Amino acid sequence: MRRLDPQLEGWLKKSNALVATLVAGGYKPTPISAREALAGLTWTCVKNIPAVAWVQDDYVDTPGYRVPVRIYHPEPEKALPVLAYFHGGGHMAGSVSVYDPICRKLALATHHIVVAPEYRLAPECPYPAGVTDAWGVVKHLWRTLDDRKLRYQRLLSIGGDSGGGAMTATVTGRAQFDASLDIRRQVMIYPSLDYTLSFPSIEENGTGYLLEKERVAWYFDAYFQHGEDRKAASPLFWEFTPRLPETMIVTAEFCPLRDEGVAYVEKARAAGVQVRHLHMPDMIHAFINMEDLVPEACSTMYRAIGEFLNA
């Protein structure tokens, strides 16, 4: 029997009532409200912002665009491996600033240098601008680290949550066929992998659990503005080969994207890829942005990611 975490259940009841009141009063979703909602949720519910020894902003120069990044080095006296982490937000919301506490926790939990890109967002910069930025960052970040004279190991993993998980899977799917790019491991937290919204959990969990089916469709309509083939853009439907990196996927039982994450796990394993699947049976989408409500679940996840990346 499915059982939602009691803390989330109470929070969702209040949140859903507030949303109903806003809609009745004429609320209309815009990029402004989407960005403020994710920022407000994170800043309200992730108040613990740990110190990291070395944090600086910089750029990664890619062909056609200079991508701003924030770099977190938890032990600057040591040469550590690197994790490029792409924030969530449906390709429309989220930012390095919003995800700063999450990236700090990842750096400390994984003992990796975390590079967090400020990739371009829709609707101002629709598909494929964000993907182009993500690809450019993983191809060219070493030059930025060298210019900073940072100590690092040339071992690259990448990760992301939600829309950032889509970025991750898109980059690794493409990297299978690019011998110049070696990605050691990938971590995806409740990733968005199917732009066709064809899996049952979209319907099962698409109402009342924070991330609504209609909101997901609205994000995708803002992202794909030129009649793109959404199935062809969905990394879940691409060819999987053993050249995919070792993979960790976190899914949440009450997340509308749950089933596409499970499908990716099964397809990757069938292709001979080593996969770790961490399923959170009482969580919803975006629970890492709500850590103060579910600290034990977040602690479990950060610890598992650290174990995976350092195995």
C-alpha positions as CSV (number, residue, x, y, z in Angstrom):
1,M,0.0,0.0,0.0
2,R,1.3,3.4,-1.0
3,R,1.9,5.8,1.9
4,L,3.0,9.4,1.5
5,D,5.4,10.8,4.1
6,P,3.2,12.5,6.8
7,Q,5.2,15.7,6.7
8,L,4.7,16.0,3.0
9,E,1.0,15.1,3.2
10,G,0.3,18.0,5.6
11,W,2.4,20.4,3.5
12,L,0.7,19.3,0.3
13,K,-2.8,19.8,1.8
14,K,-1.9,23.5,2.6
15,S,-0.1,24.0,-0.7
16,N,-3.0,22.6,-2.8
17,A,-5.5,24.8,-1.0
18,L,-3.4,27.9,-1.6
19,V,-3.0,27.0,-5.3
20,A,-6.8,26.6,-5.6
21,T,-7.3,30.0,-4.1
22,L,-4.8,31.6,-6.5
23,V,-6.5,30.0,-9.5
24,A,-9.9,31.1,-8.4
25,G,-8.5,34.6,-8.1
26,G,-7.3,34.7,-11.7
27,Y,-3.7,33.3,-11.3
28,K,-2.0,32.7,-14.6
29,P,1.3,30.8,-14.8
30,T,4.2,32.7,-16.3
31,P,8.0,32.2,-16.2
32,I,8.1,34.7,-13.5
33,S,5.8,32.8,-11.2
34,A,7.5,29.5,-12.0
35,R,10.9,30.8,-11.1
36,E,9.7,32.5,-8.0
37,A,7.8,29.3,-6.9
38,L,10.9,27.1,-7.1
39,A,13.2,29.7,-5.5
40,G,10.7,30.3,-2.7
41,L,10.2,26.6,-2.0
42,T,14.0,26.0,-1.9
43,W,14.9,29.0,0.2
44,T,12.1,28.3,2.6
45,C,12.7,24.6,3.0
46,V,16.5,24.2,2.6
47,K,17.8,26.6,5.3
48,N,20.9,24.8,6.2
49,I,23.7,26.2,3.9
50,P,26.9,24.4,4.8
51,A,30.3,26.0,4.4
52,V,32.5,24.8,1.5
53,A,36.2,25.6,1.6
54,W,36.5,27.2,-1.9
55,V,33.5,28.6,-3.9
56,Q,34.0,30.9,-6.9
57,D,32.0,31.9,-10.0
58,D,33.6,31.7,-13.4
59,Y,32.8,30.9,-17.0
60,V,33.2,27.9,-19.3
61,D,33.9,29.2,-22.8
62,T,32.0,27.0,-25.3
63,P,31.5,27.5,-29.0
64,G,28.9,30.3,-29.4
65,Y,28.3,31.1,-25.7
66,R,30.2,31.8,-22.5
67,V,28.4,29.7,-19.9
68,P,28.5,31.1,-16.3
69,V,29.3,28.5,-13.7
70,R,29.9,28.2,-9.9
71,I,32.6,25.9,-8.8
72,Y,32.7,24.2,-5.3
73,H,35.9,22.7,-4.2
74,P,35.4,21.1,-0.8
75,E,39.1,20.2,-0.2
76,P,41.2,22.6,-2.3
77,E,44.5,21.2,-1.1
78,K,43.5,17.8,-2.7
79,A,43.1,16.8,-6.3
80,L,39.5,15.6,-6.4
81,P,37.3,14.2,-9.3
82,V,34.7,16.5,-10.8
83,L,30.9,16.4,-10.9
84,A,29.0,18.7,-13.3
85,Y,25.6,19.2,-11.8
86,F,22.6,20.6,-13.8
87,H,19.8,22.1,-11.7
88,G,16.1,21.2,-12.1
89,G,13.2,23.5,-13.0
90,G,11.5,22.1,-16.1
91,H,14.0,23.9,-18.4
92,M,12.3,27.2,-17.3
93,A,13.1,27.7,-13.7
94,G,15.9,27.1,-11.2
95,S,19.4,28.7,-11.2
96,V,22.8,28.3,-9.6
97,S,21.7,30.7,-6.9
98,V,18.6,28.7,-6.0
99,Y,20.5,25.4,-6.0
100,D,23.5,26.8,-4.1
101,P,22.8,24.9,-0.9
102,I,22.1,21.7,-2.8
103,C,25.4,21.9,-4.7
104,R,27.2,22.6,-1.5
105,K,25.7,19.4,0.1
106,L,26.7,17.5,-3.1
107,A,30.3,18.7,-2.9
108,L,30.6,17.7,0.7
109,A,28.8,14.4,0.4
110,T,30.6,13.2,-2.7
111,H,34.1,14.7,-2.1
112,H,33.9,16.0,-5.7
113,I,34.6,19.4,-7.2
114,V,31.1,20.4,-8.3
115,V,30.7,22.6,-11.3
116,A,27.2,24.1,-11.6
117,P,26.3,25.7,-14.9
118,E,23.9,28.6,-15.4
119,Y,22.5,27.1,-18.6
120,R,20.0,29.1,-20.7
121,L,16.3,28.7,-20.0
122,A,13.1,28.7,-21.9
123,P,11.0,30.4,-23.1
124,E,13.6,33.1,-23.8
125,C,16.1,30.5,-25.0
126,P,14.1,27.4,-26.2
127,Y,15.4,24.0,-27.1
128,P,18.2,23.2,-27.9
129,A,20.0,26.2,-26.2
130,G,20.2,24.6,-22.7
131,V,21.4,21.2,-24.1
132,T,24.0,23.0,-26.2
133,D,25.3,24.7,-23.0
134,A,25.4,21.5,-21.1
135,W,27.3,19.7,-23.8
136,G,29.7,22.6,-24.1
137,V,30.4,22.7,-20.4
138,V,31.3,19.0,-20.1
139,K,33.5,19.3,-23.2
140,H,35.4,22.4,-22.1
141,L,35.3,22.7,-18.3
142,W,38.9,21.5,-17.9
143,R,40.3,24.8,-19.3
144,T,38.4,26.7,-16.7
145,L,39.8,24.6,-13.9
146,D,43.3,24.9,-15.3
147,D,43.0,28.7,-15.5
148,R,41.9,28.7,-11.8
149,K,45.0,26.5,-11.0
150,L,42.7,24.2,-9.1
151,R,43.8,20.7,-8.0
152,Y,41.6,18.1,-9.7
153,Q,41.6,14.6,-11.1
154,R,40.6,14.4,-14.7
155,L,37.6,12.1,-13.8
156,L,34.3,13.5,-14.8
157,S,30.8,12.5,-13.6
158,I,27.6,14.5,-14.4
159,G,24.2,14.7,-12.7
160,G,21.0,16.6,-12.3
161,D,17.5,16.5,-11.0
162,S,14.2,16.8,-13.0
163,G,15.0,18.9,-16.1
164,G,18.6,18.7,-15.1
165,G,18.3,14.9,-15.2
166,A,17.1,15.4,-18.8
167,M,20.2,17.4,-19.6
168,T,22.3,14.6,-18.0
169,A,20.8,11.8,-20.0
170,T,20.9,13.8,-23.2
171,V,24.6,14.5,-22.7
172,T,25.5,10.9,-21.9
173,G,23.3,9.6,-24.7
174,R,25.2,11.7,-27.1
175,A,28.6,11.0,-25.5
176,Q,28.2,7.3,-26.3
177,F,29.2,8.1,-29.8
178,D,31.9,10.7,-29.1
179,A,35.2,9.1,-28.3
180,S,36.6,12.5,-27.2
181,L,34.4,12.7,-24.2
182,D,34.8,10.3,-21.3
183,I,32.0,10.5,-18.6
184,R,32.7,8.2,-15.7
185,R,29.3,8.1,-14.0
186,Q,25.9,9.8,-14.1
187,V,23.4,10.5,-11.4
188,M,19.8,11.4,-12.2
189,I,17.3,12.4,-9.5
190,Y,13.6,11.9,-10.6
191,P,14.7,12.8,-14.2
192,S,12.5,14.0,-17.0
193,L,13.3,11.5,-19.8
194,D,10.1,11.3,-21.9
195,Y,8.9,14.5,-23.6
196,T,5.8,12.7,-24.9
197,L,4.4,12.1,-21.4
198,S,3.4,8.6,-22.3
199,F,4.0,6.7,-19.0
200,P,1.2,5.8,-16.5
201,S,2.7,7.6,-13.5
202,I,2.0,10.9,-15.4
203,E,-1.7,10.2,-14.8
204,E,-1.4,8.4,-11.5
205,N,0.7,11.2,-9.8
206,G,-0.1,14.1,-12.1
207,T,-2.6,15.8,-9.7
208,G,-2.1,16.8,-6.1
209,Y,1.5,15.9,-5.6
210,L,3.2,19.3,-6.4
211,L,4.3,18.7,-10.0
212,E,1.1,18.6,-12.0
213,K,0.7,17.0,-15.4
214,E,-0.6,20.3,-16.8
215,R,2.4,22.1,-15.5
216,V,4.8,19.6,-17.1
217,A,3.0,20.0,-20.5
218,W,3.2,23.8,-20.1
219,Y,7.0,23.6,-19.5
220,F,7.5,21.4,-22.5
221,D,5.4,23.7,-24.8
222,A,7.7,26.6,-23.7
223,Y,10.8,24.5,-24.3
224,F,9.9,23.1,-27.8
225,Q,8.9,26.2,-29.8
226,H,9.7,25.0,-33.4
227,G,7.7,21.9,-33.9
228,E,10.5,19.5,-32.8
229,D,9.9,15.8,-32.7
230,R,9.5,15.4,-28.9
231,K,10.0,11.6,-29.0
232,A,13.3,12.1,-30.9
233,A,14.4,14.6,-28.3
234,S,13.6,12.2,-25.4
235,P,16.8,10.5,-24.2
236,L,14.8,7.5,-23.0
237,F,14.0,6.5,-26.6
238,W,17.5,6.7,-27.9
239,E,19.9,3.8,-28.5
240,F,21.5,2.5,-25.3
241,T,25.0,1.0,-25.6
242,P,27.5,-0.3,-23.0
243,R,29.3,3.0,-23.5
244,L,26.8,4.7,-21.3
245,P,28.5,5.6,-18.0
246,E,27.7,3.7,-14.8
247,T,24.3,5.1,-13.7
248,M,22.5,6.0,-10.6
249,I,18.8,6.9,-10.7
250,V,16.7,8.2,-7.8
251,T,12.9,7.8,-8.3
252,A,10.0,8.9,-6.0
253,E,6.8,6.9,-5.7
254,F,4.5,9.9,-5.9
255,C,6.4,11.6,-8.7
256,P,4.7,11.9,-12.2
257,L,8.1,11.1,-13.8
258,R,8.6,7.9,-11.8
259,D,7.9,5.4,-14.5
260,E,10.2,6.9,-17.1
261,G,13.0,6.7,-14.5
262,V,12.2,3.0,-14.0
263,A,12.1,2.4,-17.7
264,Y,15.6,4.0,-18.1
265,V,16.9,1.7,-15.4
266,E,15.6,-1.4,-17.1
267,K,16.8,-0.3,-20.6
268,A,20.3,0.6,-19.3
269,R,20.6,-2.7,-17.5
270,A,19.5,-4.6,-20.6
271,A,22.3,-2.8,-22.6
272,G,24.9,-4.0,-20.1
273,V,25.3,-0.8,-18.1
274,Q,25.9,-1.0,-14.3
275,V,22.9,0.7,-12.7
276,R,22.0,1.6,-9.1
277,H,18.3,2.4,-8.6
278,L,17.3,4.2,-5.3
279,H,13.5,4.3,-5.0
280,M,12.0,6.6,-2.3
281,P,8.6,5.0,-1.5
282,D,7.1,7.9,0.4
283,M,8.5,10.9,-1.5
284,I,7.3,13.4,-4.1
285,H,9.0,15.2,-7.0
286,A,11.4,18.0,-5.8
287,F,11.9,16.5,-2.3
288,I,15.5,17.7,-2.3
289,N,14.2,21.2,-2.5
290,M,12.2,20.5,0.7
291,E,14.9,19.1,2.9
292,D,13.7,20.7,6.1
293,L,10.5,18.7,5.8
294,V,12.1,15.4,4.9
295,P,15.7,15.5,6.3
296,E,16.2,11.7,6.6
297,A,15.2,11.1,3.0
298,C,17.6,13.8,1.8
299,S,20.4,12.4,4.0
300,T,19.8,8.9,2.6
301,M,20.0,10.2,-0.9
302,Y,23.1,12.4,-0.5
303,R,24.9,9.5,1.3
304,A,23.9,7.1,-1.5
305,I,25.1,9.4,-4.2
306,G,28.5,9.8,-2.4
307,E,28.9,6.1,-2.1
308,F,28.0,5.6,-5.8
309,L,30.4,8.2,-7.1
310,N,33.2,7.0,-4.9
311,A,32.7,3.3,-5.4
